[in-house]
């Protein structure tokens, strides 16, 4: 099964009080078996313990083939980053559409240098949002523990 670029977005909620505005959605073209396998592997990436040795075996096989795999020290422990008393939503996006693009880029010798989200403040200069809209969006994004940053 070809896997596209995988992106994990973690959104935090201090003292969450959900009123039906945020709904859980699972949109996937994976079979139940594929979803469980993929979810287990992603769980390992974000710091969840995996029962069994499948992940260890796969990592050992990759290392034996000369592929550098991440160590426990390199793993992103998302659960540690969620502050006590808060909740988090994890959005896992697999960009299947990007497989041909990624393959073409690598065939041309290209590689990923960086990735990230663009701040609303950066969108003012290109006229995508007004200064007032950008400030409002930025302030909402940067509200942490009831204080503006």
Backbone torsions as a table, in degrees:
resi	resn	phi	psi	omega
1	UNK	NA	123.7	177.8
2	UNK	-77.4	132.5	179.9
3	UNK	-109.8	132.0	176.3
4	UNK	-81.3	-172.5	176.0
5	UNK	-61.6	136.8	-178.1
6	UNK	-112.1	130.3	-177.9
7	UNK	-125.1	134.1	176.1
8	UNK	-117.1	124.8	177.7
9	UNK	-115.1	128.2	179.6
10	UNK	-114.9	121.1	179.5
11	UNK	-112.2	132.1	-178.9
12	UNK	-101.9	151.6	178.6
13	UNK	-136.7	112.1	177.3
14	UNK	-79.0	132.9	-179.6
15	UNK	42.5	64.3	-172.4
16	UNK	-62.2	133.4	173.6
17	UNK	-134.4	85.4	-176.9
18	UNK	-82.5	138.4	-178.9
19	UNK	-125.6	39.8	178.4
20	UNK	81.1	4.0	-179.2
21	UNK	-77.3	-28.4	179.4
22	UNK	-111.7	122.6	-178.0
23	UNK	-115.2	149.7	176.0
24	UNK	-82.3	130.7	177.8
25	UNK	-134.3	136.1	176.9
26	UNK	-123.4	101.2	-179.8
27	UNK	-109.9	116.9	-174.7
28	UNK	-156.1	150.1	172.1
29	UNK	-107.0	12.9	177.8
30	UNK	-82.9	148.3	172.1
31	UNK	-71.2	166.4	178.2
32	UNK	-57.8	-42.1	-179.8
33	UNK	-63.5	-44.0	178.2
34	UNK	-64.8	-40.1	-179.7
35	UNK	-64.2	-40.4	178.1
36	UNK	-65.2	-45.5	179.4
37	UNK	-61.8	-47.3	-179.2
38	UNK	-64.9	-43.3	179.6
39	UNK	-62.0	-37.6	177.8
40	UNK	-64.2	-42.4	-179.9
41	UNK	-68.0	-40.6	177.7
42	UNK	-67.6	-37.5	176.2
43	UNK	-56.4	-39.6	177.6
44	UNK	-64.9	-36.1	179.9
45	UNK	-66.4	-29.6	-175.8
46	UNK	-101.4	7.4	173.3
47	UNK	103.1	8.0	176.1
48	UNK	-83.5	142.4	178.1
49	UNK	-72.0	143.6	177.4
50	UNK	-111.5	130.6	174.7
51	UNK	-82.1	143.4	-179.6
52	UNK	91.3	-177.9	-173.7
53	UNK	-117.4	11.1	-176.1
54	UNK	-57.8	-45.9	179.9
55	UNK	-63.9	-40.1	179.2
56	UNK	-65.0	-43.7	179.7
57	UNK	-63.2	-43.8	-179.6
58	UNK	-64.2	-40.5	178.3
59	UNK	-64.8	-41.2	179.1
60	UNK	-65.1	-40.3	178.3
61	UNK	-64.5	-41.4	179.1
62	UNK	-63.7	-43.9	179.3
63	UNK	-62.3	-39.2	178.7
64	UNK	-64.8	-28.3	178.5
65	UNK	-85.6	5.4	178.0
66	UNK	84.7	14.4	179.5
67	UNK	-95.6	127.8	179.5
68	UNK	-78.9	121.2	177.8
69	UNK	-109.7	156.4	-177.8
70	UNK	-73.6	151.3	177.5
71	UNK	-96.9	175.0	176.4
72	UNK	-60.2	-31.8	178.5
73	UNK	-67.0	-27.8	-178.6
74	UNK	-88.0	-15.0	-174.0
75	UNK	-65.1	146.0	178.4
76	UNK	-90.5	108.1	179.6
77	UNK	-90.2	84.7	-177.6
78	UNK	-59.4	-38.3	-176.3
79	UNK	-62.5	-33.5	177.6
80	UNK	-66.4	-28.2	-176.0
81	UNK	-81.6	-10.4	-179.6
82	UNK	-83.7	114.9	-177.2
83	UNK	-62.1	147.4	175.3
84	UNK	-57.0	143.9	178.0
85	UNK	79.7	6.0	179.8
86	UNK	-121.8	175.2	177.5
87	UNK	-127.1	164.6	178.5
88	UNK	-140.3	148.2	171.9
89	UNK	-112.2	129.0	178.1
90	UNK	-106.7	120.5	178.3
91	UNK	-107.3	116.1	179.0
92	UNK	-107.1	117.7	-178.5
93	UNK	-117.5	126.1	174.0
94	UNK	-108.3	115.5	-175.9
95	UNK	-87.4	76.8	-177.9
96	UNK	-61.2	-33.1	-179.5
97	UNK	-59.7	-24.2	-173.7
98	UNK	-86.6	-2.3	-178.3
99	UNK	-57.1	-51.0	179.6
100	UNK	-62.3	-37.4	178.0
101	UNK	-65.1	-48.4	179.4
102	UNK	-58.7	-44.6	-179.4
103	UNK	-63.9	-40.3	178.5
104	UNK	-66.0	-40.4	179.3
105	UNK	-63.3	-45.1	-178.8
106	UNK	-68.9	-35.6	176.6
107	UNK	-62.7	-30.1	179.8
108	UNK	-87.1	5.6	178.6
109	UNK	85.2	12.1	-179.3
110	UNK	-83.3	161.6	179.6
111	UNK	-153.7	159.9	-179.7
112	UNK	-75.8	128.9	176.1
113	UNK	-99.2	-42.4	-176.8
114	UNK	-161.0	163.9	172.2
115	UNK	-154.4	160.7	-179.8
116	UNK	165.4	177.5	178.5
117	UNK	-95.8	150.7	177.8
118	UNK	-90.6	131.3	178.0
119	UNK	-68.7	145.5	175.5
120	UNK	-57.2	-30.3	179.5
121	UNK	-63.7	-29.9	179.7
122	UNK	-75.3	-13.6	-177.3
123	UNK	-86.5	-11.2	-179.6
124	UNK	-64.1	-47.1	-175.3
125	UNK	-60.1	-26.2	179.5
126	UNK	-100.3	5.3	174.8
127	UNK	77.1	15.6	-179.8
128	UNK	-76.5	-32.9	175.3
129	UNK	-137.7	158.2	176.4
130	UNK	-79.3	165.3	178.8
131	UNK	-60.2	-40.9	-179.5
132	UNK	-65.3	-44.0	178.4
133	UNK	-62.9	-43.8	-178.8
134	UNK	-63.5	-42.9	-179.8
135	UNK	-63.3	-43.2	179.5
136	UNK	-61.8	-47.0	179.3
137	UNK	-63.2	-45.1	-179.5
138	UNK	-62.1	-45.6	179.9
139	UNK	-60.9	-40.8	178.6
140	UNK	-64.5	-41.4	-179.5
141	UNK	-67.0	-33.4	-173.0
142	UNK	-93.4	2.3	178.2
143	UNK	-71.6	117.3	-179.2
144	UNK	-130.6	128.2	177.6
145	UNK	51.5	37.0	176.0
146	UNK	75.7	8.0	-178.9
147	UNK	-122.1	145.2	174.9
148	UNK	-81.2	139.3	176.4
149	UNK	-98.5	NA	NA
